[in-house]
Amino acid sequence: MIRVITISREYGSGGGTVARMLAERLGWKLVDQSLITEIAKTAKVNPDVAKRLDESVDPWFHQLNKALWRGGYEGVATRVDSDMFDAEAMAALCRRVLEEAATIGHCVTVGRGGQCTLQKREDAFHVAIYAPMAERVQRIRDRIPAGTDPVAYARETDRRRTVYIEHYFGQDVTNRHLYDLMISSRIGLDAVATTILCAAGLLESGPRA
């Protein structure tokens, strides 16, 4: 029985909206921006800092400096020092929160490598949502700084997310084998949500506590 749905999305594809629709229709928890709030709380850092580091990778020299300072690159320490909180620590905490959310179950996660972190869970259903660039531009025009090229902004956001998956999981975000379903939102967000529920065997499921 599927208890977790992970959503990977192109920027502007409407993936976040689809995730919210799924959570509402199923009565499940949505692990999206709330994840940033929880991680900031855990690490005792300003939520704005956590948001800035979300789905990003530290500059190479910063990583090297930290590795030398620690005496070897061995991953993120269990205890996070707020003064050293960076993209690496953020990624480690994201994975921890996603794993805990999946253990509790009945949740929909968005991005942050959920399709990789939870890949081995038999109760997880992994979805990739994409869309034609013209439709993506229409969705993001009002969400980006005035005067910004929406096409360039969308491509840069996708590039950053791709690098994030490559760096922390050693995976290609476009690898079809990471997903149970890959779907274009060109058919409409409601249709996408319904298709996901059907494919996951959850179409007849009612709300859960």
N, C-alpha and C positions, 0 to 999 in steps of 0.2 A: 504494500500500500504506500503510495506516495505521500510523504509528510513534509517535503521541502521542495520548493521550486526556486531555481536560480535563474536570474535574468542577466544575460550579457547583451549589451546594446551599442549600436552606433550612436554617436551624439546627434540628437535631434530626431531619432527614429521613433520616439514616443515610448521607448522601453520602460521608462520610469512610470509613465502614466498607466501602461498595461500592467505593471507590477502592482500598482495601487488598486486597479480594477480587480485583479485576481484576489488580492488580499481581502477586499471588501466583499466579493462574491462568495469567498470561502469562509469568511469570518476568521481569517488567519492574521498573524502579525506581519507587518511590513518592516523589513530590515533595510533601511535606505539611509536618509539623512539622520535618522535616529541613531544609526550606528556611530556617526561622527560625535554626537553628543555623549554617547556612552563611553566611547574611547577617551574623549577629553576628560570625562569625569574620572575614569580609571587612572589615567596618566597624570591627573591633576594639572592639566594645562588649559590655556585659554581655548575655547571652542573654535575661535577664528584661526588659531595656529593649526589645530587638527584639520580644519577644512582646507587650509592652504596645502597641507601635506598629503591630503587624500588622493589615492591613486596616482602617486608620483614617485620619482626615483631621485635619490640624492646625486648631486654632481660627483663625478668620478674622484676628484681630488679630496672631497669631503669624506668619501667612503675610505679612501686610502689613509687619510689622516686618522680616522677613528680606528682603523685596523692596527696601525702602528701604535696608537695610544694604548690600545687594549693588549698589545702583544700578540696579535693574530686575529684574522677575520674568522670568527667562529659563530657568527649569527648574533641575534639580539639578546642581550642579557635579560633574565627573567624579571628583574627589577628595573623599572624605567625611571631614570633620573630626569625630572622635568627640564633641567638645564641642557640635557643631551637629547631631548625629544626631537626626532627627525623623521624623515620619510621611512627609514628602515624600521624604526620602532613602531611607527604608525601601521605599517604593513603587517608586522608581527601581531600587533594587538587586533587588527582587523581579522586576521585568520583565527585568533583565539575566540573572538566574539562570534564569528560565523560558525565555528565548530560547536560552541555552546548553544547557539540558537538552533542549530540543526539537531542537537541532542534533545532539546526540549520539543522540537518539531512544530508542525502547523505554522510555517512561516514562508514568506516570499522574500528572497534576497536580491539586491540589485548591485551588479558590478563587484569590485574589490576581489576578483578572482574566485568567486564562489563556485564557479564551474570546475575549478582546479582543486580548491581546498576540500570540497565535498564530493570529488569525483568518484571515490570508492564507496560512497554510501548508496546502498540499493534502494533506499527510500527517497532519494533525491532525483528530481527531473530537471534537466538542464536545457535552457532555451537561449538561442541567439536571435536577436531582433535587428533587422536592418531596413533601410528604406532608400528610395531614389534621392539623390542630393537635392533636387528641386523641392521635394516635400520636407526634407530636413531643414532647409533654409527657411521655409515658411514658419516652421515651429520655433526656430531659435531667434528670429529677428528681434523680438522684444526682450530677449534674455541676455543679449550680449551688449557690450559698451557701444554707444553711438559712434558711428563712423568706422566700425570694425567690419572687415570683409567676412560675411557669414560662412562662405565656402572655405576660406582659409582657416577660420576659427574652428569649424567642424573637423576639418582634416587634422589640425594640430591636436585637438582634443582626442581624436581617435588614435593619433600617433603616440600621444602620451600614455594612453591606456594600453596600447599594444606593447610599448616598452616596459610598462609595469608588469604585465603578464610574463613577458620574456625574462625579465630580471629576477622576479621573485618565484616564478614557477617553472621556468625553463620551457614554456609552452608558447605555441603560436596561437594567438587568439582566434585566428580564422580556421584552425584545425577542426574539421567537421566532426571528428571523433570525440571531441570534448562535449558534444551536445546530443540531446535526444531529439531536438527539433530546431530547425533554422527556418525563420519565417519573415517575410517582408510585411511591414506595416502598411504597404500600399493598399492592401485589401480593407483597411479600416481597423482602428484600435479595438473596437468591440469584437470584430470578427477574429482578430488575433487572440484576444483573451479567451473567446469561446473555443477556438481551435486548440489552444494550449490545454484547457481544461479537458477537452475531449481526448486529446492525445495522451494526457497523463492519467486518464481513467477517473477523472474527478468531476465530470460534468453533472453527475446526479448527486454529488455530495452536498450536504447542507452545511450551514454555519457551524463552526466548532468553537468551543470556549477557549 
